[in-house]
Amino acid sequence: MNTSSRFAFAVHVLALLALQEGAPLSSEMIAGSVNTNPALIRRLLTMLANAGLTSSQLGAGGGALLAREPQAINLLDIYRAVDDAQLFAMHREEPNPACMVGRHIQVALRGIIDDAQRAMEASLAARTLDQVVDEMRHSERKLERSKSTRGASSAAR
């Protein structure tokens, strides 16, 4: 049992590209920001390109670019590009049919899991990459204000 970080990495990559305002980034530069290896970034970029979210510029100074404006990319687009689109999985092996719980657990869970999946997808569909980037900019401004306030407090002592 494990969870995938592909979605978080993909949003990170796309946010980074959005902040570049049309300047291409190499997989090595992106990997440095994500703190992972460039091969993983290249695999993610391939998935994102296949979904029409990124493109590549070849040659010297080339790299990955956003294929659409950040406000035209919702988080569900990103999720579907890189994940298997299932929030929860059922048992890998068939539960024990000799057990009452084993016989009925999957039927009992199916509707619950389907509802959770729909709610998660609706939440992602309602949010855009542009909103994520705006939130990061807001957080950065808040951090900068905090630093300048601390610096002024230190200087006053």
C-alpha positions in Angstrom: 0.0 0.0 0.0 1.5 3.3 -1.1 0.4 6.6 -2.5 1.7 8.3 -5.6 3.4 11.6 -5.6 3.1 12.0 -9.4 0.2 14.5 -9.1 2.1 16.7 -6.6 5.3 16.5 -8.8 3.3 17.3 -11.9 1.6 20.4 -10.3 5.0 21.5 -9.1 6.5 21.1 -12.6 3.6 23.0 -14.3 3.6 25.8 -11.7 7.3 26.2 -12.3 6.7 26.4 -16.0 3.9 28.9 -15.5 6.2 31.2 -13.6 8.7 31.1 -16.5 6.3 33.1 -18.7 7.3 31.3 -21.9 10.9 30.6 -21.2 11.7 26.9 -21.6 13.2 24.9 -18.7 15.4 21.8 -19.0 14.5 18.6 -17.1 17.7 19.2 -15.1 16.5 22.6 -13.9 13.0 21.3 -13.1 14.5 18.3 -11.3 16.5 20.7 -9.1 13.4 22.5 -8.0 11.4 19.2 -7.4 14.5 17.7 -5.8 14.3 14.5 -7.8 16.2 13.1 -10.8 15.8 14.4 -14.3 14.7 11.0 -15.7 11.6 11.1 -13.5 10.9 14.6 -14.7 11.3 13.5 -18.3 8.7 10.7 -17.7 6.3 13.2 -16.1 6.8 15.7 -19.0 6.0 13.0 -21.5 2.8 12.2 -19.7 1.9 15.9 -19.5 2.8 16.4 -23.2 0.6 13.4 -24.1 -2.3 15.2 -22.3 -1.6 18.4 -24.1 -0.4 20.3 -21.0 3.3 20.8 -22.0 5.3 21.0 -25.2 9.0 20.9 -25.9 11.4 23.4 -27.5 14.3 21.6 -29.1 17.9 22.9 -29.5 20.2 25.0 -27.4 18.3 26.8 -24.7 15.3 24.5 -25.3 13.2 22.6 -22.8 9.7 22.2 -21.5 7.0 24.8 -21.9 3.3 25.1 -20.9 1.1 24.2 -23.9 -1.9 26.2 -22.5 -2.4 29.2 -20.3 -2.3 28.4 -16.6 -6.0 29.5 -16.2 -6.9 27.0 -18.9 -5.4 24.0 -17.0 -7.5 22.6 -14.2 -6.1 20.3 -11.5 -8.2 17.4 -12.8 -6.5 17.7 -16.2 -3.2 17.3 -14.4 -4.4 14.4 -12.2 -5.7 12.5 -15.1 -2.5 13.1 -17.1 -0.3 11.4 -14.5 -2.4 9.2 -12.2 -4.5 6.1 -12.7 -7.6 8.2 -11.7 -8.6 6.0 -8.8 -8.5 7.6 -5.3 -8.9 4.3 -3.6 -8.4 0.7 -4.7 -10.2 -2.4 -3.7 -8.5 -5.5 -2.4 -5.7 -6.8 -4.6 -6.8 -10.4 -3.8 -10.4 -11.5 -3.5 -11.5 -11.4 0.2 -12.4 -14.7 1.9 -15.8 -15.7 0.8 -16.2 -18.0 3.8 -16.2 -14.8 6.0 -19.4 -12.6 6.1 -17.3 -9.4 5.9 -15.2 -10.9 3.1 -18.3 -11.8 1.1 -19.8 -8.3 1.3 -17.1 -5.7 2.0 -16.5 -4.8 -1.7 -20.2 -4.2 -2.4 -20.5 -2.1 0.8 -17.5 0.0 -0.1 -18.1 0.4 -3.9 -20.6 3.3 -3.6 -18.6 5.0 -0.9 -15.5 4.9 -2.9 -17.3 6.1 -6.1 -18.8 9.0 -4.1 -15.3 10.0 -2.8 -13.8 9.7 -6.3 -16.5 12.0 -7.7 -16.1 14.6 -4.9 -12.3 14.6 -5.3 -12.6 15.0 -9.1 -15.1 17.8 -8.7 -12.8 19.6 -6.3 -9.8 19.3 -8.7 -11.9 20.4 -11.7 -12.9 23.6 -9.8 -9.3 24.7 -9.3 -6.8 25.9 -11.9 -3.0 25.9 -12.2 -3.3 29.7 -12.2 -4.9 29.6 -8.7 -2.1 27.4 -7.4 0.5 29.9 -8.8 -1.4 32.8 -7.3 -1.5 31.0 -3.9 2.3 30.5 -4.1 2.8 34.2 -5.0 0.6 35.2 -2.0 2.6 32.9 0.3 5.9 34.4 -1.0 4.8 37.9 -0.4 3.7 37.0 3.1 7.1 35.4 3.7 8.9 38.5 2.4 6.8 40.8 4.6 7.6 38.5 7.6 11.3 38.7 6.8 11.3 42.4 6.5 9.4 42.8 9.8 11.9 40.6 11.6 14.8 42.5 10.0 13.3 45.8 11.1 12.7 44.4 14.6 16.3 43.2 14.9 17.7 46.5 13.7 15.6 48.4 16.3 17.3 46.5 19.1 
